[in-house]
Amino acid sequence: MTAQAVLVPGAVFGTIGALAAFPLRLAAREVERQHGQLRRGVTRRTTHVVFGRTYLAKASDAEIERRVAAERTAGRVLISENGFLRLLGLMKAPEASSLSRQSVIEQSRLSGADLGLLSLFDAFEHDSEPYSFRDLILARKYAGLVAGGATWGAIARSVHRSGPVASLTAKSLKVGSQHGRPDAIYLEGGQSELDGQLLFDLGMAGSAGDDTLEELFAEAEAAEEGGDHDGAAALYQRCLAIDPSDAIAAFNRANCLRAGGHGREAAHDYARAIKLDPAFVEAWFNLAGLMSEQGREASARRHLQKAIALDKTYADPVFNLARLEFDAGNLPEARRNWARYLELDTDSEWARVAAKGVQFVDLQLAKKSAG
């Protein structure tokens, strides 16, 4: 299938969870061809977040809900896996539709929250409004399952075991309690749990290498979250051996090395991440922090200034630069940066510290002027 240039130029896509139906490597290539960027994970520059369906198997409903809420609060566009592939032109769009989100909610009695999460994980033909009549039928079935005790997550995990979700419109579903799983979804009669695996005919399939890389990256993230910094660093290194162009893996490895007390190696990987992605503002910021810890104030200052130049809404490097200038005795520069920080953050604990800093510098300068 020939993709059409439909992306907003400069769009930066981040993924949460691996794609279930398409190799990330090939998706990244297509995004780049359409003048965008695709990276694993989410950074400050991420404009669109793609939720891969494998995330359903990696995280609990509550964890997914927290992550979805956080990304939505950050103002990023949330996209389902199918929606992303359709956006790239790598998957055929479903038939024309005309039902609004509110209409589906009212006619199905499915909650807006469940409709949104099920859409995000492709439990409908469409990942957003307008929805189709088949989507309404599915929404009614899902509302019945929820009333029977199923969670949106149990539904999302089950429906993709049965082939294209539209095929479920002709089947009767119920919540079962077999094998100690009270919210598993079963076909009529409760004898057969939805089984099989959802596959799309996209003209190409993922390789074992793609699967290995995604599994390694997920394992590395889990090790990092669990505090096993050395183990995570080793896993990220294996990811980089497979894909040396992955700036996120280099950045994450640097964070793990820094946490494990390996400052020199961490600096190398921060620099590697920056070389791979010169606009990676978090890498500039974290490298500045590492330089400051090592007493290399001039390098820290340069890296903080670079981070601020790349992202003028990023408050953290402004605060750290103010503190660095204050420690160096550059009071006017410290005041200028604290004042700038207060334009970006007005009500946090750090904002109160910055306000006190401005007051202190003003008092010192007033005393100097009076003297």
ABEGO torsion letter per residue (X at the ends): XBBBBABBBGBBBBBBEBBAABBAAAAAAAAAAAGBBBBBEBBAABABBBBBAAAAAABBAAAAAAAAAAAAAAGBBBBBAAAAAAAAGABBBBBBBABBAAAAAAAAGBBAAAAAAAAAAGABABABOBBBAAAAAAAAAAAAAAAAGBBAAAAAAAAAAAEBAAAAAABBBBBBABGGBAABBBBBGGABBBBEBBBBBAGBBBBAAAAAAAAAAAAAAAAAAAGBAAAAAAAAAAAAAABAABAAAAAAAAAAAAAAGBAAAAAAAAAAAAAABAABAAAAAAAAAAAAAAGBAAAAAAAAAAAAAABAABAAAAAAAAAAAAAAGBAAAAAAAAAAAAAABAABAAAAAAAAAAAAAAAAAAAAAAX
